[in-house]
Every structure is written in structure tokens, then in C-alpha cells.
Amino acid sequence: MGGQTGLFLFWLHVFCEVVLADVWKVDVEHKMEALVSSCVVLPCKFTYPAQQQPSDRIRGIWHKEKKWDDIIFHGDKTLVEDNFKGRTKLIGSLGGSNCSLEIDEVKNIDNGPYCFRVELETAPEDKYSFAENCVSINMIEEAPNPVVEAETSVLEGEPAIFKCSVRHTCPTHQPSLSWNHSGKIISSYKSLGHGNWEAESLLTFTPTKEDSHTSIECTVKYHGNVKGKMKASRPVFVKEKATLSHIIIPALSGLGAALLVGTVCFLVVKRYRFRSGEGRSELGGREQRQVHKRLLCALLQQSRTADIPFENIPNGLLLIVKSY
């Protein structure tokens, strides 16, 4: 039973290979975007019914839709339209079934649609134009701003990370990203699928107080003479890191203020008792007032040392000083 099952699977595999191989097929992105004056790559993969051939036995051609003679790429450059000469090339290996096309110095009239055609040297009839699977290009006249991402508020002395990124459709000439601040920079590129790519730059630095209320700016440089907004920025606000002095100074100021208020209250009570005639001689009263005056002056001096604003000094204390 096991032998019969294995034989059935073998013949099923052979049958599928024969049926599926006997097709001409292309895989392209039907709609692409391109930045005017830069470049664009049209992804393309194809299959054909004949046995796998090396690149030198395969001819790849790109032409305009329904216009086989309007060729935008051909191995024989004399057959290429003047408008596309020197601006198109295959970037894949035809032997590896890669028919991807690069168009450089993109013009706003290069919108297509464009179709791929393959010709094999195995037999005169082994050629096929994929006229039902063509590529249209949407032209972008001006580049959009790069995108900068980061926390608006960062902590002094702690590493901060800023990210800048742009999307594009030309992996053969990746855009470059730069910063207006020094630090560790890591650049990367990744495919987002469907012919779209992303260039990314990470900036890591340790902020100081001098960085607060400034802007971190990212600048993008595209291949070609591209127009548009090439810069984006992000404001930075640096939080001071808490230290021992930030805790001790407010605590001492509060303690000094409390002692000052307590002393003033004590002196007010003493003065009230004195004026009520609680057994004080005139001479003793003068001496006591002199002592009080010196003490009050010392307290005022202490308030200035503790950085207590003049307007925060209790009115009672000022009245006592004036009365002396």
C-alpha cells in the first residue's frame, strides 16, 4: 500500500511540473510611484515553458503598452527610443528569471504603461509579450518631508534616540540621511514590499542643558536633481537630572522660613507683654529693645542668605523693625 502511494505522488509531481511549466507568466507591480528627476525600479519576475536557459540565451525587452515597436529597453541600444537611451537598464539576471527594470533621470512624461517581452533562442516561436500585465507610473513632482520621530522631552545625561526615515522606489540609488547634531548614527534600508523601500537613520546622543529649546534636524539627499522639502526637525526640551543640591537647598530654605516665622511670632508676643506693663523698667526695656533689634536684623540677613524674596518677609517683622 505504501509503495502504491509513493508511486502515485511521484507521477502527480511529474504531471504538475509538466502542466505548470507550460505557461508564460510575469509578476509585476501594476502601479508604481516615481520621484521626478530621480530613479525608479520596476520589479519583475517571469517564467517560461522551455527548459531553464542562461542569460545569454534570453533576450529581455521592455516596450510601451500596445506599441511593440516603441521600445524603452533592448540589448541592442540602437532600437531604443531616443527619449530613453542611456536611462534604462535591467538590474536583474534574466537567467535567474529577474526582469526588473531601472529608469533613471525620471521625467514627468515617463508614466507608461510599460510591458515586458521575453525571447528565447531555443526556437523561433519561444517568445512572449506580457501585454496584459503592464506597469503604470504615478509621477511625484516634489519630494515629501522626511519623517522625524523622538520624545519631545528628554532627560539630561540619559541617551536620547531620534529616528529619521523616507520612503522611495529606487533601491539601486538609496537616499542618504544626515543630522545637524553629532552622535552615534546607524543607517539602514529595508524593503516594504510592492516595489517600495524605506531608508532609515537613527541618531543617539546624550543631551545636555545646552541642547534644551533647540531643534534636531534631519536632511535627506536623493539621487538626481530632486525638488521638494528635504528637511524636517524636532524640538528638544531637556529635563534637568535631580541631584542632592536640588533636594537640600529647598529643604533648608523651607526650614529657615519656618524658623523665621516662629521667631517673629515669639517677638510679637513678647512686645505685647512688654507694652502691657509686665514689670519692665525703662532701662531694662531699652536694653531689651536693643537685643530684639539686633536679633531682627540678624533674621533679615538670614532671610537674604536663604534667598527668601523681600516681599515674602512677614509684615509683622517689618513693622517691628520700623517701630524700633
Order of alpha helices (4+ residues) and beta strands (2+ residues): alpha-beta-beta-beta-beta-beta-beta-beta-beta-beta-beta-beta-beta-beta-beta-beta-beta-beta-beta-beta-alpha-alpha-alpha
